[in-house]
Structures are given as structure tokens and as C-alpha cells.
Amino acid sequence: MKKKVLIVGSKVHDVGYRLLGVERADELTIEKMEVKNTKIDGKEAVLILLEDERGKIVEFISRVERETPEFSEVEKVKVED
């Protein structure tokens, strides 16, 4: 299964989202994962690309939605195929 996760907000860069993504992927032994900072419609965004079995990806997404870095300001978390 492949998924794209976008975390969008006024402050999602330089607050620890990339590290959080890498740590959660390591904990769940996600097979393939890429994470990078980007911008979408002028807003900060963190792009995470995942590939592994469905259960691991669902758990990863759940954790990233619940566990936000302390100084982040998130407007939405969008998940796409």
C-alpha cells in the first residue's frame, strides 16, 4: 500500500515533524518512507510518502495525527493514495 500524507499549517517547518516522521516509521518498521518540507498554496507543509502493509501505514497516520510537535500550528492533515 502507498500513501501520501500532507501536514499543512502556518508553522510545520523547523518544529520537528521530519524527525517525528522518521522516528515513527522506524518504530513501525515502515518499508519505504520519505519526508520533506515543502509549501502548498503559500503555506508550510510536510510531505510524507509511505509504502508498506496497510496496518503499519494506518498506525503511522494515526500517530502523526495525534502527536504534534510542541510549537507546531497545524491546520490540516491530508491523506492521499
VENKA-V776918 format. One record per residue. N is the residue number from 0. RES is the residue in one small letter. PSI is psi in radians with two decimals (999 if undefined). Layout:
# VENKA-V776918
N_RES_PSI + N_RES_PSI
This chain:
# VENKA-V776918
0_m_2.46 + 1_k_2.46 + 2_k_2.62 + 3_k_2.22 + 4_v_2.23 + 5_l_2.17 + 6_i_2.01 + 7_v_2.45 + 8_g_-3.12 + 9_s_-0.37 + 10_k_1.56 + 11_v_-0.08 + 12_h_2.57 + 13_d_0.55 + 14_v_-0.06 + 15_g_0.18 + 16_y_-0.69 + 17_r_-0.77 + 18_l_-0.76 + 19_l_-0.79 + 20_g_-0.79 + 21_v_-0.77 + 22_e_-0.77 + 23_r_-0.68 + 24_a_-0.71 + 25_d_-0.78 + 26_e_-0.67 + 27_l_0.02 + 28_t_0.88 + 29_i_2.29 + 30_e_-0.89 + 31_k_2.32 + 32_m_2.33 + 33_e_2.52 + 34_v_2.38 + 35_k_2.71 + 36_n_2.52 + 37_t_-3.05 + 38_k_2.50 + 39_i_2.12 + 40_d_0.70 + 41_g_-0.01 + 42_k_2.65 + 43_e_2.50 + 44_a_2.61 + 45_v_2.16 + 46_l_2.18 + 47_i_2.16 + 48_l_2.25 + 49_l_2.56 + 50_e_2.09 + 51_d_-2.94 + 52_e_2.67 + 53_r_-0.84 + 54_g_-0.73 + 55_k_-0.71 + 56_i_-0.74 + 57_v_-0.77 + 58_e_-0.71 + 59_f_-0.86 + 60_i_-0.75 + 61_s_-0.78 + 62_r_-0.76 + 63_v_-0.58 + 64_e_-0.62 + 65_r_-0.63 + 66_e_1.62 + 67_t_2.45 + 68_p_2.65 + 69_e_-0.79 + 70_f_0.24 + 71_s_2.68 + 72_e_1.67 + 73_v_2.32 + 74_e_-0.65 + 75_k_2.69 + 76_v_2.09 + 77_k_2.31 + 78_v_2.26 + 79_e_2.75 + 80_d_999
